[in-house]
Amino acid sequence: MNREYTRWYSPVLQRNMEMLIFGYSGASVLFFPARMGRFYDYENWRVIESLRHKIENGYIQVYCVDSCDTESFYSSWFHPSVKILRHIQYEQYILEEVVPYIDIKNPNSFKIAAGCSLGAYHAVNISLRHPGIFNKVVGMSGRYDLATKIGHYEDLLEGYWDENVYFNMPLQYIPNLTDESKLEMLRQLCIVLAVGKEDVLLDNNYTLSHLLTEKGINNSLYLWDNEAHQARAWRQMVINYL
């Protein structure tokens, strides 16, 4: 299996960012790491190994990007207003640096955004906010409003709210989305959500699926046995959905 390591200094984030690339052709998969994760986690957890057949046969090329979570949502020292701004910078890094890099490296125009845990949030949020960039999004064990406490998951913005928070929480902005041109673009997006039946985030996924359906945006919600919020389940999910 072709494996490449790359890194560059990000002008947007003002620091080095690393990436692993697996494969040589096919649809591009931009794979966001799990909560506070690193670009090498999916390889270490054997999630990439589960995709070996698809990668080696040229069906997909996987780009495992690094996270910025410890500087944004999981920062213990920044004010929430700064946390959300750092997240927006991370999104700019993806849109202005990573996506163009993929375009140069891979001539296949079909792009998939994917992620597990907080990576699912990143994948789904960027796909919904910027329709037309990705053709498909796969969110596994995701949480789609980080500003609300859910079970043992804390409100990552500590009660703070502003427009930046609103426009980055799918469960908040999707109900009020009325721009028909944007809605029509989102209706072209293949949206796949997967979550465990015993996951505390189950209702969160149900809600997102329902909100999308209300807007005429097709989506598929798959329920897995038990909690399924772990690498063992993700290794199977990626085979099914990527």
C-alpha positions in Angstrom: 0.0 0.0 0.0 1.4 3.3 -1.1 2.1 5.5 2.0 3.4 9.1 2.0 4.2 11.5 4.8 4.2 15.3 4.2 4.1 18.4 6.2 4.3 22.1 5.6 4.2 25.4 7.5 0.6 26.6 7.4 0.4 30.4 6.8 -3.2 30.3 8.1 -2.4 28.4 11.4 1.1 29.8 11.8 2.6 26.4 12.5 3.7 23.1 10.9 0.9 20.7 10.0 1.5 17.0 9.1 -0.4 14.5 7.0 -0.3 10.9 5.9 -1.5 9.9 2.4 -2.5 6.4 1.5 -3.0 5.2 -2.1 -2.3 6.5 -5.5 -5.7 7.2 -7.2 -9.5 7.2 -6.9 -11.8 9.3 -4.9 -10.1 11.6 -2.4 -11.0 10.9 1.2 -10.2 13.8 3.6 -10.1 11.9 6.9 -10.4 14.1 10.1 -9.0 12.5 13.3 -11.0 11.8 16.4 -11.2 14.1 19.4 -7.8 15.7 20.0 -6.4 13.1 17.6 -3.3 13.0 15.4 -2.8 12.4 11.7 -1.3 8.9 12.4 -4.1 7.6 14.7 -6.2 5.9 12.0 -3.1 4.0 10.9 -2.2 3.0 14.4 -5.8 1.9 15.1 -5.8 -0.3 11.9 -8.6 1.7 10.4 -6.5 2.3 7.3 -5.7 -1.4 7.2 -9.4 -2.1 6.9 -9.4 0.0 3.7 -6.4 -1.7 2.2 -8.4 -3.4 -0.6 -10.0 -0.1 -1.7 -6.7 1.8 -1.5 -4.6 -0.8 -3.3 -7.1 -1.2 -6.0 -7.2 2.6 -6.7 -10.8 3.2 -5.6 -9.8 5.7 -2.9 -6.8 7.8 -1.8 -6.9 8.7 1.9 -5.6 12.0 3.3 -5.2 11.8 7.1 -4.9 15.4 8.3 -3.8 16.5 11.8 -6.1 18.2 14.2 -6.1 21.6 16.0 -8.6 20.6 18.7 -6.2 21.3 21.7 -5.9 24.9 20.4 -9.6 25.3 19.8 -12.5 23.4 21.4 -10.3 21.5 23.8 -8.1 24.3 24.8 -8.0 24.8 28.6 -6.6 28.3 28.5 -8.4 30.2 25.7 -11.6 32.1 26.1 -14.5 30.4 24.2 -14.6 33.3 21.7 -10.9 32.6 20.9 -11.6 28.8 20.7 -14.2 29.2 18.0 -12.0 31.6 16.1 -9.1 29.1 16.1 -11.5 26.5 14.8 -12.5 28.8 12.0 -8.8 29.2 11.2 -8.5 25.4 11.1 -11.4 25.3 8.6 -9.6 27.9 6.5 -6.4 25.8 6.6 -8.4 22.9 5.2 -10.2 24.9 2.5 -7.2 27.1 1.4 -4.3 24.7 1.8 -5.4 21.1 2.1 -8.1 21.0 -0.6 -5.9 22.7 -3.2 -3.1 20.3 -2.3 -5.4 17.4 -3.0 -6.6 19.0 -6.2 -3.0 19.2 -7.5 -2.1 15.7 -6.3 -5.2 13.8 -7.4 -7.0 14.5 -10.7 -10.1 12.7 -9.5 -12.7 15.4 -8.7 -14.8 13.2 -6.4 -14.1 14.2 -2.8 -15.3 12.5 0.4 -15.0 14.2 3.9 -15.0 11.7 6.7 -14.2 11.4 10.4 -14.9 9.6 13.7 -15.9 11.2 17.0 -15.0 14.9 16.8 -13.6 14.2 13.4 -17.2 13.4 12.3 -18.2 16.9 13.4 -15.4 18.4 11.4 -16.3 16.5 8.3 -20.0 17.1 8.5 -19.8 20.8 9.5 -17.3 21.8 6.7 -19.4 19.8 4.1 -22.7 21.5 5.2 -21.1 25.0 5.5 -19.4 24.8 2.1 -21.6 22.8 -0.3 -20.0 21.9 -3.6 -16.6 21.1 -2.3 -17.3 17.5 -1.2 -19.5 15.0 -3.0 -20.0 12.8 0.0 -19.6 13.0 3.8 -19.4 10.2 6.3 -19.8 11.0 10.0 -19.1 8.1 12.4 -20.0 8.5 16.1 -20.3 12.2 15.7 -21.6 15.1 17.8 -23.1 18.0 15.9 -23.6 20.7 18.5 -20.5 21.2 20.7 -22.1 24.1 22.5 -24.6 21.8 24.3 -23.9 19.4 27.2 -24.9 15.8 26.2 -24.4 13.1 28.9 -20.7 13.1 29.8 -19.9 15.4 26.9 -19.5 19.0 28.2 -20.5 22.2 26.5 -17.1 22.9 24.9 -17.9 26.7 24.7 -18.7 26.9 28.4 -22.1 28.6 27.9 -20.6 31.2 25.5 -22.5 32.0 22.3 -22.0 34.3 19.4 -22.6 34.2 15.6 -19.4 32.2 15.1 -20.6 29.5 17.4 -24.0 29.5 15.8 -22.7 29.2 12.2 -20.5 26.2 13.2 -23.0 24.1 15.0 -25.1 22.1 12.4 -28.0 21.5 14.8 -28.3 25.3 15.3 -27.9 26.6 11.7 -29.6 23.9 9.6 -33.2 24.6 10.9 -32.9 28.3 9.8 -31.2 27.6 6.4 -33.5 29.1 3.8 -31.1 29.9 0.9 -32.5 27.8 -1.9 -29.3 27.8 -3.9 -27.4 26.5 -1.0 -30.1 24.0 -0.1 -30.1 22.7 -3.7 -26.3 22.2 -3.5 -26.7 20.3 -0.2 -29.3 18.1 -1.8 -26.6 16.9 -4.2 -24.4 15.8 -1.3 -24.4 12.2 -0.2 -24.6 12.3 3.6 -24.0 9.2 5.7 -24.2 9.1 9.5 -23.4 6.1 11.6 -23.7 5.8 15.4 -24.1 3.1 18.1 -27.6 2.3 19.5 -26.2 2.8 23.0 -24.1 5.9 22.2 -25.0 8.9 24.2 -24.8 10.8 20.9 -27.6 8.7 19.3 -30.3 11.4 19.7 -27.9 14.0 18.4 -27.6 12.0 15.2 -31.3 11.4 15.0 -31.9 15.2 15.3 -29.4 16.1 12.6 -30.9 13.4 10.3 -34.4 14.8 10.9 -33.4 18.4 10.4 -31.8 17.6 7.1 -34.8 15.6 5.9 -37.1 18.5 6.8 -35.0 20.6 4.4 -35.3 18.0 1.7 -31.7 17.0 2.1 -31.3 13.3 1.6 -29.2 11.5 4.2 -28.7 8.0 5.6 -28.5 7.1 9.3 -27.1 3.7 10.2 -27.4 2.3 13.7 -24.8 0.0 15.1 -25.1 -2.4 18.0 -23.9 -1.3 21.4 -22.0 2.0 21.8 -19.8 1.5 18.7 -17.7 4.6 19.7 -14.3 2.9 19.3 -11.8 1.9 16.7 -13.1 -1.6 16.5 -16.4 -0.4 15.2 -14.8 2.3 13.0 -12.7 -0.3 11.3 -15.9 -1.9 10.0 -17.8 1.3 9.3 -15.2 2.6 6.9 -15.4 -0.6 4.9 -19.2 -0.1 4.6 -19.4 3.6 4.0 -16.2 4.9 2.4 
